[in-house]
Amino acid sequence: MFLSELQNKDIISVQTGENIGRIMDAEIDSTGKILKFYVEQKKVFRKYFSNNEITFKFSEIEKIGADVILVKI
């Protein structure tokens, strides 16, 4: 799967069920391992975080579906 395919999916919090936003970038180490994803938040979710982007680790992904990515954040 390509990063561009992940960027077209909505990020959903499994804890709250809210749509957080979409992936806008990823941090990758020198071996090619994905360290974390950067998400541009929807305006509704910004009340929980002070800045306009949040991050989550690859290990926090619960499931990648056809249209959404479920994460533990």
PDB file of N, CA, C and O in Angstrom:
ATOM      1  N   MET A   1       0.850  -1.173   0.000  1.00  0.00           N
ATOM      2  CA  MET A   1       0.000   0.000   0.000  1.00  0.00           C
ATOM      3  C   MET A   1       0.893   1.232   0.000  1.00  0.00           C
ATOM      4  O   MET A   1       1.914   1.268   0.687  1.00  0.00           O
ATOM      5  N   PHE A   2       0.510   2.229  -0.764  1.00  0.00           N
ATOM      6  CA  PHE A   2       1.255   3.477  -0.872  1.00  0.00           C
ATOM      7  C   PHE A   2       0.724   4.511   0.109  1.00  0.00           C
ATOM      8  O   PHE A   2      -0.433   4.449   0.525  1.00  0.00           O
ATOM      9  N   LEU A   3       1.580   5.465   0.478  1.00  0.00           N
ATOM     10  CA  LEU A   3       1.172   6.554   1.359  1.00  0.00           C
ATOM     11  C   LEU A   3       0.010   7.324   0.749  1.00  0.00           C
ATOM     12  O   LEU A   3      -0.899   7.740   1.468  1.00  0.00           O
ATOM     13  N   SER A   4       0.024   7.518  -0.560  1.00  0.00           N
ATOM     14  CA  SER A   4      -1.060   8.259  -1.215  1.00  0.00           C
ATOM     15  C   SER A   4      -2.408   7.565  -1.033  1.00  0.00           C
ATOM     16  O   SER A   4      -3.443   8.230  -0.981  1.00  0.00           O
ATOM     17  N   GLU A   5      -2.404   6.241  -0.938  1.00  0.00           N
ATOM     18  CA  GLU A   5      -3.653   5.508  -0.694  1.00  0.00           C
ATOM     19  C   GLU A   5      -4.145   5.742   0.738  1.00  0.00           C
ATOM     20  O   GLU A   5      -5.347   5.870   0.972  1.00  0.00           O
ATOM     21  N   LEU A   6      -3.217   5.797   1.687  1.00  0.00           N
ATOM     22  CA  LEU A   6      -3.583   6.068   3.077  1.00  0.00           C
ATOM     23  C   LEU A   6      -4.102   7.488   3.251  1.00  0.00           C
ATOM     24  O   LEU A   6      -4.974   7.732   4.085  1.00  0.00           O
ATOM     25  N   GLN A   7      -3.576   8.420   2.476  1.00  0.00           N
ATOM     26  CA  GLN A   7      -3.974   9.820   2.592  1.00  0.00           C
ATOM     27  C   GLN A   7      -5.419  10.053   2.157  1.00  0.00           C
ATOM     28  O   GLN A   7      -6.000  11.084   2.495  1.00  0.00           O
ATOM     29  N   ASN A   8      -6.000   9.130   1.427  1.00  0.00           N
ATOM     30  CA  ASN A   8      -7.386   9.276   0.986  1.00  0.00           C
ATOM     31  C   ASN A   8      -8.392   8.692   1.974  1.00  0.00           C
ATOM     32  O   ASN A   8      -9.595   8.709   1.716  1.00  0.00           O
ATOM     33  N   LYS A   9      -7.911   8.180   3.096  1.00  0.00           N
ATOM     34  CA  LYS A   9      -8.793   7.558   4.088  1.00  0.00           C
ATOM     35  C   LYS A   9      -8.960   8.472   5.297  1.00  0.00           C
ATOM     36  O   LYS A   9      -8.019   9.156   5.701  1.00  0.00           O
ATOM     37  N   ASP A  10     -10.162   8.481   5.871  1.00  0.00           N
ATOM     38  CA  ASP A  10     -10.418   9.235   7.091  1.00  0.00           C
ATOM     39  C   ASP A  10      -9.834   8.491   8.281  1.00  0.00           C
ATOM     40  O   ASP A  10      -9.874   7.262   8.333  1.00  0.00           O
ATOM     41  N   ILE A  11      -9.290   9.238   9.241  1.00  0.00           N
ATOM     42  CA  ILE A  11      -8.740   8.672  10.465  1.00  0.00           C
ATOM     43  C   ILE A  11      -9.827   8.760  11.531  1.00  0.00           C
ATOM     44  O   ILE A  11     -10.318   9.846  11.840  1.00  0.00           O
ATOM     45  N   ILE A  12     -10.200   7.604  12.094  1.00  0.00           N
ATOM     46  CA  ILE A  12     -11.255   7.539  13.097  1.00  0.00           C
ATOM     47  C   ILE A  12     -10.665   7.054  14.415  1.00  0.00           C
ATOM     48  O   ILE A  12      -9.951   6.052  14.448  1.00  0.00           O
ATOM     49  N   SER A  13     -10.963   7.764  15.504  1.00  0.00           N
ATOM     50  CA  SER A  13     -10.527   7.351  16.835  1.00  0.00           C
ATOM     51  C   SER A  13     -11.422   6.220  17.315  1.00  0.00           C
ATOM     52  O   SER A  13     -12.644   6.373  17.329  1.00  0.00           O
ATOM     53  N   VAL A  14     -10.840   5.077  17.713  1.00  0.00           N
ATOM     54  CA  VAL A  14     -11.639   3.970  18.228  1.00  0.00           C
ATOM     55  C   VAL A  14     -12.176   4.280  19.621  1.00  0.00           C
ATOM     56  O   VAL A  14     -13.141   3.657  20.064  1.00  0.00           O
ATOM     57  N   GLN A  15     -11.564   5.231  20.310  1.00  0.00           N
ATOM     58  CA  GLN A  15     -12.002   5.574  21.660  1.00  0.00           C
ATOM     59  C   GLN A  15     -13.239   6.467  21.654  1.00  0.00           C
ATOM     60  O   GLN A  15     -14.129   6.306  22.489  1.00  0.00           O
ATOM     61  N   THR A  16     -13.294   7.413  20.707  1.00  0.00           N
ATOM     62  CA  THR A  16     -14.412   8.357  20.681  1.00  0.00           C
ATOM     63  C   THR A  16     -15.332   8.179  19.484  1.00  0.00           C
ATOM     64  O   THR A  16     -16.471   8.644  19.504  1.00  0.00           O
ATOM     65  N   GLY A  17     -14.849   7.510  18.442  1.00  0.00           N
ATOM     66  CA  GLY A  17     -15.638   7.352  17.222  1.00  0.00           C
ATOM     67  C   GLY A  17     -15.622   8.570  16.323  1.00  0.00           C
ATOM     68  O   GLY A  17     -16.304   8.598  15.299  1.00  0.00           O
ATOM     69  N   GLU A  18     -14.842   9.586  16.699  1.00  0.00           N
ATOM     70  CA  GLU A  18     -14.802  10.830  15.930  1.00  0.00           C
ATOM     71  C   GLU A  18     -13.853  10.722  14.740  1.00  0.00           C
ATOM     72  O   GLU A  18     -12.849  10.010  14.780  1.00  0.00           O
ATOM     73  N   ASN A  19     -14.196  11.442  13.691  1.00  0.00           N
ATOM     74  CA  ASN A  19     -13.344  11.567  12.516  1.00  0.00           C
ATOM     75  C   ASN A  19     -12.304  12.635  12.824  1.00  0.00           C
ATOM     76  O   ASN A  19     -12.638  13.814  12.945  1.00  0.00           O
ATOM     77  N   ILE A  20     -11.056  12.231  12.950  1.00  0.00           N
ATOM     78  CA  ILE A  20      -9.987  13.153  13.333  1.00  0.00           C
ATOM     79  C   ILE A  20      -9.520  13.983  12.153  1.00  0.00           C
ATOM     80  O   ILE A  20      -9.261  15.178  12.303  1.00  0.00           O
ATOM     81  N   GLY A  21      -9.408  13.384  11.001  1.00  0.00           N
ATOM     82  CA  GLY A  21      -8.917  14.084   9.813  1.00  0.00           C
ATOM     83  C   GLY A  21      -8.308  13.094   8.843  1.00  0.00           C
ATOM     84  O   GLY A  21      -8.729  11.939   8.770  1.00  0.00           O
ATOM     85  N   ARG A  22      -7.313  13.554   8.098  1.00  0.00           N
ATOM     86  CA  ARG A  22      -6.634  12.692   7.120  1.00  0.00           C
ATOM     87  C   ARG A  22      -5.128  12.826   7.248  1.00  0.00           C
ATOM     88  O   ARG A  22      -4.615  13.865   7.665  1.00  0.00           O
ATOM     89  N   ILE A  23      -4.428  11.762   6.886  1.00  0.00           N
ATOM     90  CA  ILE A  23      -2.967  11.767   6.915  1.00  0.00           C
ATOM     91  C   ILE A  23      -2.455  12.767   5.887  1.00  0.00           C
ATOM     92  O   ILE A  23      -2.902  12.785   4.741  1.00  0.00           O
ATOM     93  N   MET A  24      -1.513  13.596   6.317  1.00  0.00           N
ATOM     94  CA  MET A  24      -0.912  14.535   5.371  1.00  0.00           C
ATOM     95  C   MET A  24       0.563  14.242   5.142  1.00  0.00           C
ATOM     96  O   MET A  24       1.131  14.690   4.146  1.00  0.00           O
ATOM     97  N   ASP A  25       1.208  13.483   6.065  1.00  0.00           N
ATOM     98  CA  ASP A  25       2.622  13.184   5.897  1.00  0.00           C
ATOM     99  C   ASP A  25       3.001  12.016   6.800  1.00  0.00           C
ATOM    100  O   ASP A  25       2.226  11.614   7.668  1.00  0.00           O
ATOM    101  N   ALA A  26       4.189  11.479   6.589  1.00  0.00           N
ATOM    102  CA  ALA A  26       4.703  10.388   7.417  1.00  0.00           C
ATOM    103  C   ALA A  26       6.175  10.623   7.683  1.00  0.00           C
ATOM    104  O   ALA A  26       6.895  11.166   6.845  1.00  0.00           O
ATOM    105  N   GLU A  27       6.618  10.200   8.876  1.00  0.00           N
ATOM    106  CA  GLU A  27       8.043  10.263   9.221  1.00  0.00           C
ATOM    107  C   GLU A  27       8.614   8.856   9.076  1.00  0.00           C
ATOM    108  O   GLU A  27       8.094   7.904   9.657  1.00  0.00           O
ATOM    109  N   ILE A  28       9.681   8.733   8.300  1.00  0.00           N
ATOM    110  CA  ILE A  28      10.284   7.444   7.993  1.00  0.00           C
ATOM    111  C   ILE A  28      11.758   7.479   8.381  1.00  0.00           C
ATOM    112  O   ILE A  28      12.454   8.451   8.090  1.00  0.00           O
ATOM    113  N   ASP A  29      12.237   6.420   9.038  1.00  0.00           N
ATOM    114  CA  ASP A  29      13.646   6.399   9.429  1.00  0.00           C
ATOM    115  C   ASP A  29      14.526   5.962   8.257  1.00  0.00           C
ATOM    116  O   ASP A  29      14.027   5.703   7.162  1.00  0.00           O
ATOM    117  N   SER A  30      15.823   5.883   8.492  1.00  0.00           N
ATOM    118  CA  SER A  30      16.778   5.587   7.420  1.00  0.00           C
ATOM    119  C   SER A  30      16.659   4.156   6.875  1.00  0.00           C
ATOM    120  O   SER A  30      17.159   3.860   5.789  1.00  0.00           O
ATOM    121  N   THR A  31      15.994   3.271   7.634  1.00  0.00           N
ATOM    122  CA  THR A  31      15.796   1.895   7.156  1.00  0.00           C
ATOM    123  C   THR A  31      14.496   1.733   6.377  1.00  0.00           C
ATOM    124  O   THR A  31      14.231   0.662   5.830  1.00  0.00           O
ATOM    125  N   GLY A  32      13.689   2.781   6.322  1.00  0.00           N
ATOM    126  CA  GLY A  32      12.413   2.731   5.603  1.00  0.00           C
ATOM    127  C   GLY A  32      11.225   2.408   6.480  1.00  0.00           C
ATOM    128  O   GLY A  32      10.111   2.254   5.978  1.00  0.00           O
ATOM    129  N   LYS A  33      11.438   2.302   7.783  1.00  0.00           N
ATOM    130  CA  LYS A  33      10.359   2.004   8.721  1.00  0.00           C
ATOM    131  C   LYS A  33       9.565   3.276   9.021  1.00  0.00           C
ATOM    132  O   LYS A  33      10.143   4.332   9.279  1.00  0.00           O
ATOM    133  N   ILE A  34       8.231   3.165   8.984  1.00  0.00           N
ATOM    134  CA  ILE A  34       7.376   4.319   9.303  1.00  0.00           C
ATOM    135  C   ILE A  34       7.384   4.520  10.813  1.00  0.00           C
ATOM    136  O   ILE A  34       7.028   3.614  11.567  1.00  0.00           O
ATOM    137  N   LEU A  35       7.789   5.704  11.250  1.00  0.00           N
ATOM    138  CA  LEU A  35       7.819   6.023  12.669  1.00  0.00           C
ATOM    139  C   LEU A  35       6.484   6.576  13.142  1.00  0.00           C
ATOM    140  O   LEU A  35       5.946   6.136  14.158  1.00  0.00           O
ATOM    141  N   LYS A  36       5.948   7.549  12.398  1.00  0.00           N
ATOM    142  CA  LYS A  36       4.657   8.121  12.760  1.00  0.00           C
ATOM    143  C   LYS A  36       4.019   8.812  11.567  1.00  0.00           C
ATOM    144  O   LYS A  36       4.677   9.145  10.582  1.00  0.00           O
ATOM    145  N   PHE A  37       2.720   9.015  11.691  1.00  0.00           N
ATOM    146  CA  PHE A  37       1.945   9.719  10.681  1.00  0.00           C
ATOM    147  C   PHE A  37       1.528  11.078  11.232  1.00  0.00           C
ATOM    148  O   PHE A  37       1.271  11.219  12.427  1.00  0.00           O
ATOM    149  N   TYR A  38       1.465  12.056  10.370  1.00  0.00           N
ATOM    150  CA  TYR A  38       0.980  13.385  10.733  1.00  0.00           C
ATOM    151  C   TYR A  38      -0.413  13.556  10.142  1.00  0.00           C
ATOM    152  O   TYR A  38      -0.637  13.296   8.960  1.00  0.00           O
ATOM    153  N   VAL A  39      -1.347  13.998  10.984  1.00  0.00           N
ATOM    154  CA  VAL A  39      -2.740  14.138  10.571  1.00  0.00           C
ATOM    155  C   VAL A  39      -3.141  15.602  10.636  1.00  0.00           C
ATOM    156  O   VAL A  39      -2.913  16.279  11.638  1.00  0.00           O
ATOM    157  N   GLU A  40      -3.737  16.077   9.558  1.00  0.00           N
ATOM    158  CA  GLU A  40      -4.346  17.410   9.576  1.00  0.00           C
ATOM    159  C   GLU A  40      -5.736  17.240  10.153  1.00  0.00           C
ATOM    160  O   GLU A  40      -6.574  16.540   9.584  1.00  0.00           O
ATOM    161  N   GLN A  41      -5.979  17.884  11.288  1.00  0.00           N
ATOM    162  CA  GLN A  41      -7.224  17.694  12.016  1.00  0.00           C
ATOM    163  C   GLN A  41      -8.404  18.395  11.368  1.00  0.00           C
ATOM    164  O   GLN A  41      -8.256  19.420  10.701  1.00  0.00           O
ATOM    165  N   LYS A  42      -9.564  17.825  11.578  1.00  0.00           N
ATOM    166  CA  LYS A  42     -10.805  18.509  11.239  1.00  0.00           C
ATOM    167  C   LYS A  42     -11.039  19.551  12.329  1.00  0.00           C
ATOM    168  O   LYS A  42     -10.569  19.382  13.455  1.00  0.00           O
ATOM    169  N   LYS A  43     -11.748  20.612  12.013  1.00  0.00           N
ATOM    170  CA  LYS A  43     -11.985  21.694  12.972  1.00  0.00           C
ATOM    171  C   LYS A  43     -12.678  21.204  14.236  1.00  0.00           C
ATOM    172  O   LYS A  43     -12.397  21.711  15.323  1.00  0.00           O
ATOM    173  N   VAL A  44     -13.562  20.249  14.121  1.00  0.00           N
ATOM    174  CA  VAL A  44     -14.306  19.749  15.270  1.00  0.00           C
ATOM    175  C   VAL A  44     -13.384  19.095  16.291  1.00  0.00           C
ATOM    176  O   VAL A  44     -13.631  19.198  17.493  1.00  0.00           O
ATOM    177  N   PHE A  45     -12.337  18.432  15.844  1.00  0.00           N
ATOM    178  CA  PHE A  45     -11.447  17.693  16.735  1.00  0.00           C
ATOM    179  C   PHE A  45     -10.382  18.587  17.372  1.00  0.00           C
ATOM    180  O   PHE A  45      -9.711  18.153  18.308  1.00  0.00           O
ATOM    181  N   ARG A  46     -10.209  19.806  16.899  1.00  0.00           N
ATOM    182  CA  ARG A  46      -9.150  20.693  17.411  1.00  0.00           C
ATOM    183  C   ARG A  46      -9.349  21.102  18.854  1.00  0.00           C
ATOM    184  O   ARG A  46      -8.410  21.579  19.491  1.00  0.00           O
ATOM    185  N   LYS A  47     -10.557  20.926  19.392  1.00  0.00           N
ATOM    186  CA  LYS A  47     -10.789  21.295  20.789  1.00  0.00           C
ATOM    187  C   LYS A  47      -9.981  20.426  21.751  1.00  0.00           C
ATOM    188  O   LYS A  47      -9.744  20.829  22.890  1.00  0.00           O
ATOM    189  N   TYR A  48      -9.550  19.227  21.305  1.00  0.00           N
ATOM    190  CA  TYR A  48      -8.794  18.316  22.149  1.00  0.00           C
ATOM    191  C   TYR A  48      -7.286  18.538  22.069  1.00  0.00           C
ATOM    192  O   TYR A  48      -6.556  18.133  22.973  1.00  0.00           O
ATOM    193  N   PHE A  49      -6.812  19.173  21.001  1.00  0.00           N
ATOM    194  CA  PHE A  49      -5.380  19.372  20.804  1.00  0.00           C
ATOM    195  C   PHE A  49      -5.118  20.844  20.515  1.00  0.00           C
ATOM    196  O   PHE A  49      -5.935  21.512  19.882  1.00  0.00           O
ATOM    197  N   SER A  50      -3.972  21.350  20.983  1.00  0.00           N
ATOM    198  CA  SER A  50      -3.688  22.774  20.872  1.00  0.00           C
ATOM    199  C   SER A  50      -3.245  23.200  19.479  1.00  0.00           C
ATOM    200  O   SER A  50      -3.513  24.333  19.079  1.00  0.00           O
ATOM    201  N   ASN A  51      -2.575  22.327  18.723  1.00  0.00           N
ATOM    202  CA  ASN A  51      -2.129  22.727  17.394  1.00  0.00           C
ATOM    203  C   ASN A  51      -3.015  22.095  16.325  1.00  0.00           C
ATOM    204  O   ASN A  51      -3.941  21.349  16.643  1.00  0.00           O
ATOM    205  N   ASN A  52      -2.731  22.391  15.069  1.00  0.00           N
ATOM    206  CA  ASN A  52      -3.584  21.938  13.981  1.00  0.00           C
ATOM    207  C   ASN A  52      -3.230  20.562  13.442  1.00  0.00           C
ATOM    208  O   ASN A  52      -3.901  20.070  12.534  1.00  0.00           O
ATOM    209  N   GLU A  53      -2.201  19.933  13.976  1.00  0.00           N
ATOM    210  CA  GLU A  53      -1.866  18.590  13.521  1.00  0.00           C
ATOM    211  C   GLU A  53      -1.544  17.708  14.712  1.00  0.00           C
ATOM    212  O   GLU A  53      -1.030  18.174  15.728  1.00  0.00           O
ATOM    213  N   ILE A  54      -1.848  16.453  14.575  1.00  0.00           N
ATOM    214  CA  ILE A  54      -1.506  15.472  15.600  1.00  0.00           C
ATOM    215  C   ILE A  54      -0.737  14.347  14.926  1.00  0.00           C
ATOM    216  O   ILE A  54      -0.707  14.253  13.699  1.00  0.00           O
ATOM    217  N   THR A  55      -0.122  13.505  15.727  1.00  0.00           N
ATOM    218  CA  THR A  55       0.634  12.383  15.177  1.00  0.00           C
ATOM    219  C   THR A  55       0.168  11.103  15.850  1.00  0.00           C
ATOM    220  O   THR A  55      -0.375  11.121  16.954  1.00  0.00           O
ATOM    221  N   PHE A  56       0.387  10.009  15.169  1.00  0.00           N
ATOM    222  CA  PHE A  56       0.185   8.705  15.771  1.00  0.00           C
ATOM    223  C   PHE A  56       1.189   7.738  15.180  1.00  0.00           C
ATOM    224  O   PHE A  56       1.617   7.880  14.035  1.00  0.00           O
ATOM    225  N   LYS A  57       1.557   6.753  15.983  1.00  0.00           N
ATOM    226  CA  LYS A  57       2.526   5.754  15.551  1.00  0.00           C
ATOM    227  C   LYS A  57       1.831   4.677  14.726  1.00  0.00           C
ATOM    228  O   LYS A  57       0.623   4.471  14.841  1.00  0.00           O
ATOM    229  N   PHE A  58       2.607   3.999  13.899  1.00  0.00           N
ATOM    230  CA  PHE A  58       2.077   2.910  13.094  1.00  0.00           C
ATOM    231  C   PHE A  58       1.462   1.834  13.997  1.00  0.00           C
ATOM    232  O   PHE A  58       0.474   1.198  13.629  1.00  0.00           O
ATOM    233  N   SER A  59       2.048   1.639  15.164  1.00  0.00           N
ATOM    234  CA  SER A  59       1.563   0.614  16.101  1.00  0.00           C
ATOM    235  C   SER A  59       0.195   0.963  16.698  1.00  0.00           C
ATOM    236  O   SER A  59      -0.470   0.091  17.257  1.00  0.00           O
ATOM    237  N   GLU A  60      -0.225   2.203  16.587  1.00  0.00           N
ATOM    238  CA  GLU A  60      -1.522   2.628  17.120  1.00  0.00           C
ATOM    239  C   GLU A  60      -2.674   2.384  16.147  1.00  0.00           C
ATOM    240  O   GLU A  60      -3.830   2.643  16.480  1.00  0.00           O
ATOM    241  N   ILE A  61      -2.369   1.893  14.960  1.00  0.00           N
ATOM    242  CA  ILE A  61      -3.409   1.570  13.989  1.00  0.00           C
ATOM    243  C   ILE A  61      -4.064   0.257  14.396  1.00  0.00           C
ATOM    244  O   ILE A  61      -3.385  -0.753  14.583  1.00  0.00           O
ATOM    245  N   GLU A  62      -5.375   0.276  14.532  1.00  0.00           N
ATOM    246  CA  GLU A  62      -6.137  -0.925  14.854  1.00  0.00           C
ATOM    247  C   GLU A  62      -6.512  -1.686  13.583  1.00  0.00           C
ATOM    248  O   GLU A  62      -6.381  -2.909  13.525  1.00  0.00           O
ATOM    249  N   LYS A  63      -6.977  -0.961  12.569  1.00  0.00           N
ATOM    250  CA  LYS A  63      -7.432  -1.597  11.341  1.00  0.00           C
ATOM    251  C   LYS A  63      -7.438  -0.577  10.214  1.00  0.00           C
ATOM    252  O   LYS A  63      -7.765   0.593  10.417  1.00  0.00           O
ATOM    253  N   ILE A  64      -7.072  -1.037   9.023  1.00  0.00           N
ATOM    254  CA  ILE A  64      -7.143  -0.208   7.825  1.00  0.00           C
ATOM    255  C   ILE A  64      -8.245  -0.793   6.953  1.00  0.00           C
ATOM    256  O   ILE A  64      -8.140  -1.923   6.476  1.00  0.00           O
ATOM    257  N   GLY A  65      -9.298  -0.017   6.750  1.00  0.00           N
ATOM    258  CA  GLY A  65     -10.416  -0.459   5.938  1.00  0.00           C
ATOM    259  C   GLY A  65     -10.386   0.176   4.563  1.00  0.00           C
ATOM    260  O   GLY A  65      -9.419   0.842   4.191  1.00  0.00           O
ATOM    261  N   ALA A  66     -11.451  -0.036   3.817  1.00  0.00           N
ATOM    262  CA  ALA A  66     -11.544   0.505   2.460  1.00  0.00           C
ATOM    263  C   ALA A  66     -11.601   2.030   2.460  1.00  0.00           C
ATOM    264  O   ALA A  66     -11.038   2.673   1.574  1.00  0.00           O
ATOM    265  N   ASP A  67     -12.281   2.610   3.452  1.00  0.00           N
ATOM    266  CA  ASP A  67     -12.469   4.065   3.484  1.00  0.00           C
ATOM    267  C   ASP A  67     -11.890   4.748   4.715  1.00  0.00           C
ATOM    268  O   ASP A  67     -11.720   5.967   4.717  1.00  0.00           O
ATOM    269  N   VAL A  68     -11.584   3.988   5.760  1.00  0.00           N
ATOM    270  CA  VAL A  68     -11.134   4.579   7.021  1.00  0.00           C
ATOM    271  C   VAL A  68      -9.951   3.819   7.611  1.00  0.00           C
ATOM    272  O   VAL A  68      -9.683   2.670   7.262  1.00  0.00           O
ATOM    273  N   ILE A  69      -9.255   4.501   8.518  1.00  0.00           N
ATOM    274  CA  ILE A  69      -8.203   3.904   9.330  1.00  0.00           C
ATOM    275  C   ILE A  69      -8.608   4.105  10.777  1.00  0.00           C
ATOM    276  O   ILE A  69      -8.803   5.239  11.214  1.00  0.00           O
ATOM    277  N   LEU A  70      -8.736   3.026  11.523  1.00  0.00           N
ATOM    278  CA  LEU A  70      -9.104   3.097  12.941  1.00  0.00           C
ATOM    279  C   LEU A  70      -7.823   3.130  13.767  1.00  0.00           C
ATOM    280  O   LEU A  70      -6.951   2.275  13.613  1.00  0.00           O
ATOM    281  N   VAL A  71      -7.717   4.143  14.662  1.00  0.00           N
ATOM    282  CA  VAL A  71      -6.519   4.300  15.478  1.00  0.00           C
ATOM    283  C   VAL A  71      -6.865   4.458  16.949  1.00  0.00           C
ATOM    284  O   VAL A  71      -7.954   4.914  17.299  1.00  0.00           O
ATOM    285  N   LYS A  72      -5.926   4.075  17.806  1.00  0.00           N
ATOM    286  CA  LYS A  72      -6.080   4.212  19.255  1.00  0.00           C
ATOM    287  C   LYS A  72      -5.489   5.546  19.713  1.00  0.00           C
ATOM    288  O   LYS A  72      -4.401   5.575  20.290  1.00  0.00           O
ATOM    289  N   ILE A  73      -6.182   6.626  19.465  1.00  0.00           N
ATOM    290  CA  ILE A  73      -5.734   7.933  19.981  1.00  0.00           C
ATOM    291  C   ILE A  73      -6.916   8.692  20.523  1.00  0.00           C
ATOM    292  O   ILE A  73      -6.761   9.814  21.004  1.00  0.00           O
TER     293      ILE A  73
END
